[in-house]
Amino acid sequence: MGLFEMTRTVFRNLVRGPATRRYPAVPARTSPLTRGHVAFDPATCRSCGLCSRRCPCEAIRIEKEEKVWEIDRMRCIACGDCVEGCPFGSLTMEREYFPPVVEHVVERHTITYVKPEKPAKKPAEEGAGAGA
Amino acid sequence: MSKRIVVPFGPQHPVLPEPIHLDLVLEDELVVDVVPSIGYIHRGLEQLVQKREFTEYVYVAERICGICSFIHALCYCQGIEHIMKIDVPDRARYLRTIWSECSRLHSHLLWLGLFADGMGFENLFMRSWQLRESVLDVFEDTTGGRVIQGTCKVGGVRRDIGQEKLDEMHRTLDSFEEQCRDLGGVFLNDETVKYRLQGLGVISKDDAYALGAAGPTLRGSGVAVDHRETGYAAYGDLGFKPVVETAGDCYARCAVRVRELYSSIDLIRRAIEEMPEGSIDVKVKGTPDGEYFSRAEQPRGEVVHYLRGDGTKHLVRARIRTPTLANIPALVKMLPGAQLADVPVIVLSIDPCISCTER
């Protein structure tokens, strides 16, 4: 009978309750892979510039001399290419989406990574160097 | 003969969120002629190919359309892989097939919802989109993005799906298919839906073929053309038969899409069962030098990416022919003879995606 095709679904939906959630009181569903936004750790970045070169939308800018790492959130498409390409694990993909903004602000970080000092040379080597 | 008037339809219209403009020439309430015009949302994405490296353009390609984004990326990557003679690993081909079919499911469910809304069946619209949500959840769990997946890349895919997740998907497919069959039953068997759609916007087999229609619009008129038959990605291994209806009206086009839901579920199930082990990508060396017409079957029909490289890391030219562009002449043929109140339903029946069309 072609007149009551929808009835079964309607009754089932009445029993099941709402399919939506009361956002933002109940947080949105995410998964461990959700690409929300890129997070930067200034303590481990060695200014290699790979992230800036890999970024397809030129959202990341890095200045080696001034130790500055910048990201333009309005350009970033959260593709995750920079995260995959970072050899030092300084970039991570977080699940949370950035809230909407009305002003165009470029996010600026100062790189705090300090190159570890080389271990002191052995006295014998020093002596040999001094002799030469 | 009564006086002719011209009624503009679009580019902003309640049932059709996408900006296409039709000048409907009416005699009383009857449409006698249609003049379509597009050009409201051109973004210049083809030109961008000269400014982005060929590996980066994948991200642009998948942003051409927000609904069949994965298949745009797939079509582009296949073109580049053909030019550079890259053999994609088997597992990547199967994963691409699974995501392509998930895209088709989500696109068809979205369209079925919009179509139900267009003909005034709001309950069915809500139900379709409720089902679509579970497909989007699978996308988010496997790729990290609900709409823009970002997993296809030149040389393979960027993410693997673990065996646990594949098993879970396989388990949930049965209940999902049952729900889809319930939903499809309403579209196919309900008397009110049939009364609204049958005999509306008819296009004959010869006309559809001559006007170069694509996808469900063509298959709804009885022409069994589906690019998946050529066996790109893993379709060759899985075996595939196109879904065809013969009536050529809105009901037939709707029925093609409903039955394609079932065939997509079947393809995903078999792809999961036959998923080969191995790597998911190969390293890409060199730059593309040559040209190729890459084709793939989108939910709306066949998409063509023409790509030409000159041995540098930027392509020289990309040209994209999307299925909606091919279906607009067929739409112009369908509309004359229809009532003004039926125009939104007929326009929706080709599943227009104007952002795709203008790029």
Interface residues (C-beta under 8 A of the other chain):
Chain A: G2 L3 E5 M6 R8 T9 V10 N13 A19 R29 T30 S31 L33 T34 R35 P56 C57 I77 C79 G80 D81 E84 M93
Chain B: R52 E53 E56 Y59 V60 R63 N123 L124 R127 Q130 E133 D137 E140 D141 T142 T143 G144 G145 I148 G150 R158 R159 D182 L183 G185 V186 N189 D190 E191 T192 K194
